[in-house]
Amino acid sequence: YINAAALVYPSVPTLPVTGNYGQQTRNAVSEFQRVYGLPVTGTVGPLTWYELASIYESVERGNFRQTGQVQGYIINR
């Protein structure tokens, strides 16, 4: 999930998937929290998890809008 956030927020580092919650993960979570305006704890509590899951779903579905991007419309010819 943090890697999905890294696609949207360049300051959040991409991490190797190891299954361990080490210092790299803690730093990445802290950066995500800082950028997203959440309390910076380095741990994934309910608020952080909610925001990470929301971003993950948007990225996976291709629905995440970049700054300045507006909703598209299907044009039938």
C-alpha positions, 0 to 999 in steps of 0.5 A: 500500500505504501508503494501505491502512495509512492506513485502519487506522492514522490517524496514517499519512497518505494520499498521492497516488499519483505514482510518486515516492518523495519526502519525503511517502512517506518520512515516511508509511513512517517513521510506519508503521514507528513505529506497527508497531514496526519499525525506523524507516528511512523506506525499505521493506525486507523487514520493512516490505514484508511488513507493508504487503503483509499489511495491504493484502491484509487491507484489500482483502479486508475481513478486517482486524479493528479493535481489539476486533472478534472473528471473526464467524459466519454464522447460518443461520435 
